[in-house]
């Protein structure tokens, strides 16, 4: 089975960065500095890659797309959780100052 080593390398490099982002989101417990739009755009890009691999040129690199997409979904879920935590903190601060 033939595949592009450069495409695989690109996905591995991106794949290394997503766990770092996930750990930072878990530790920060805040969505500040994160962009949901950015995460969604990256998710759509991986979706396009998976569709291309599924419909046009299937090869083993699809596994890297799926792994990266899974990590993006985790980061999106953490963004949603952290946004709720940020709102709860804001309400708590308003309650304490009033």
N, C-alpha and C positions, 0 to 999 in steps of 0.2 A: 504494500500500500504506500503510495507516494503522498507526501505532505510538504508544506512549505516550512522549512526550518526557521525562516525569518518571522513568519506569522506565529509560530509556536514560541519563539523567543520573546516576541512582543507580549504575548499573553502571559508568559511566565513572569516577565518583569512587572506587568500590571498586577498579576496574581500575588506577587510578593508584597505589594503596597497595600492591598485590601486588608490583610490581617492587622497591619499596623493601624490603619484607620479604625477598624472595629475595636481594637484594644483601647485606642484613645477615646472612642465614643463611650465605651463601658466605664472607663475611669473618670472621664469628665462629668458624666451624668448631666450634660448640657448640650443643647443643639447649637449653641452659639459658635459661629465660625463654620458651620456646615451649610451646604446648599442642597435642598431637596431637588431643585430643578437639575442641578449637576448630576446628582445620583440617578435621577430618572432618565436623563439623556444617556448616561453610560449604560444603564439597564437596557434602554432601547438599542444601543449600539451592539451590545452582546446578543440581544434577541435577533437582530439582523444577521449577525455572524452565525448564530445557530441555524437560522432559517436557510442561509446560504449553504451551510454544510449539510443540512438535511435534504435540501431540494436540488442543489446544483452540483456540489462537489463534496461528497461525504468522505471524511477521513478522521483519523484519531484525534486531530486537533479540536474536534467538537467537545471532547472531554474538558479541555482547558476553558473553553467558552462557558460550559455548564458550571465548572467550579467557580470561575470569576463571577458569573451571574448569581450564583448562590450567595457568595460573599457580599455582593451588592444588595441583595434582598435582606441580608442580615443587617447591613449598615442602614438601610432604609427603615427597617423595623426599630433599630436603636434610635434613629433620628426621631421617629414618631414618639417613642417612649420618652426620649430626652426633652422633646418639646412639651410634653405633658408635665414632666418634672419642672421645667422652667416656669410654666404657668402656675404650678402649685407654689413654687418658691416666691413668685411675684405676689400671689395672693397672701402668702404668709407675711411678707414684708409689709404690704399695705395694711394688713390687720394689726401688725405690731406698731406701726407708726400712727395709726388713727386712734 
